[in-house]
């Protein structure tokens, strides 16, 4: 069994996520993913108090959850957020409430600008985070499953 080296994408490209969200991303390279995993591990281990981690993850009063399980959850969350912040350069279909200064109660929305904070907020939506991670890392996952 061999390994076919295919040309990696060198230019940004679009990915379609769920809910009509499209993102334009930088190509993923192995060194970037490894560095992000290292940083995410450091960030997760920096959460000394389980209560601090629980607040961040929004899992207050989760019965039977150990500190190691919480750190593992943080690690996966941080990997996704850091990867998204490094990769996403443009998006479509991501909105925020519009500033309605006239006091109307209409549900107005406006496009949300791409920023590190807004990307981190978008990655708090589980289906968006999972869709981003699985689609963005699909090629690396395929290679790992093939043993390459």
C-alpha positions in Angstrom: 0.0 0.0 0.0 1.4 3.4 -0.9 0.6 7.0 -0.3 -0.4 9.3 -3.1 0.8 12.9 -2.5 -1.8 15.2 -3.9 -1.4 18.9 -4.3 -2.6 20.7 -1.2 -4.8 23.8 -1.8 -2.5 26.9 -1.7 -5.2 29.6 -2.0 -8.1 30.3 0.3 -11.3 28.4 -0.5 -14.9 28.3 0.5 -16.5 25.7 2.7 -20.3 25.3 3.1 -21.3 24.7 6.8 -24.8 24.0 8.2 -27.5 26.6 8.5 -26.5 28.4 5.3 -23.2 29.5 6.7 -20.3 29.7 4.2 -16.7 30.4 5.3 -13.6 31.3 3.3 -10.6 29.7 4.9 -6.8 29.5 4.5 -5.5 26.1 3.5 -4.8 23.8 6.5 -1.2 22.6 6.9 0.0 20.0 9.4 2.4 22.4 11.3 -0.5 24.8 11.9 -2.7 22.1 13.3 0.1 20.7 15.5 0.9 24.2 16.9 -2.8 24.9 17.6 -3.1 21.5 19.4 -0.1 22.4 21.5 -1.5 25.8 22.4 -5.0 24.4 23.1 -3.4 21.8 25.5 -1.5 24.6 27.3 -4.7 26.7 27.6 -6.8 23.8 28.9 -4.2 22.8 31.5 -4.0 26.5 32.6 -7.6 26.1 33.9 -6.6 25.2 37.5 -10.0 25.5 39.1 -12.7 23.2 37.7 -15.3 25.9 38.5 -13.4 28.3 36.1 -13.5 25.7 33.3 -17.1 24.8 34.0 -18.1 28.5 33.7 -16.2 28.8 30.4 -17.8 25.7 29.0 -21.3 26.5 30.4 -21.6 23.2 32.2 -22.3 24.3 35.7 -23.6 21.6 37.9 -22.7 18.8 35.5 -23.0 15.8 37.8 -20.1 13.4 37.9 -17.8 15.4 35.6 -14.2 15.0 36.6 -11.5 17.7 36.2 -9.8 15.6 33.5 -13.1 15.3 31.6 -13.6 19.1 31.8 -10.0 19.7 30.6 -10.6 17.3 27.7 -13.7 19.3 26.7 -11.8 22.5 27.0 -9.0 21.2 24.9 -11.4 20.2 22.1 -13.2 23.5 22.3 -9.9 25.5 22.2 -8.6 23.5 19.2 -11.8 24.3 17.3 -11.7 28.0 18.2 -8.0 28.5 17.6 -8.2 26.7 14.3 -11.2 28.7 13.2 -9.5 32.0 14.2 -6.4 31.0 12.2 -8.4 29.8 9.2 -11.5 31.9 8.6 -10.9 35.1 6.6 -14.4 35.7 5.4 -17.9 34.4 6.0 -21.5 34.6 4.7 -24.7 33.8 6.6 -23.4 34.8 10.1 -25.6 37.6 11.6 -25.9 39.7 14.7 -28.8 41.7 16.0 -28.9 45.1 14.2 -28.7 48.3 16.2 -32.3 49.4 16.3 -32.1 52.9 17.7 -35.7 53.9 17.0 -37.0 51.6 19.7 -38.8 49.3 17.3 -39.2 45.7 18.3 -38.6 44.2 14.9 -36.1 41.4 14.8 -33.5 43.1 12.6 -30.2 41.5 11.8 -27.0 42.6 10.1 -24.0 40.7 8.9 -21.5 40.0 11.7 -18.0 41.1 10.9 -15.2 38.5 11.0 -13.0 39.0 14.1 -11.4 36.7 16.6 -14.1 37.4 19.2 -16.9 36.9 16.7 -15.3 33.6 15.5 -15.0 32.4 19.1 -18.7 33.3 19.7 -19.7 31.4 16.5 -17.8 28.3 17.6 -20.0 28.2 20.8 -22.8 27.0 18.6 -22.2 23.2 18.7 -23.5 22.4 15.2 -21.4 25.2 13.6 -18.3 24.2 15.5 -18.6 20.5 14.6 -19.4 21.2 11.0 -16.4 23.6 10.7 -14.0 21.2 12.4 -15.1 18.1 10.5 -15.1 19.8 7.0 -12.0 21.8 7.5 -9.9 18.9 8.7 -11.5 16.3 6.4 -8.4 15.8 4.3 -6.1 15.3 7.3 -8.6 12.9 8.8 -8.7 10.8 5.6 -4.9 10.6 5.5 -4.7 9.5 9.2 -7.3 6.8 8.6 -5.3 5.5 5.6 -2.3 5.3 7.9 -0.4 8.1 6.2 
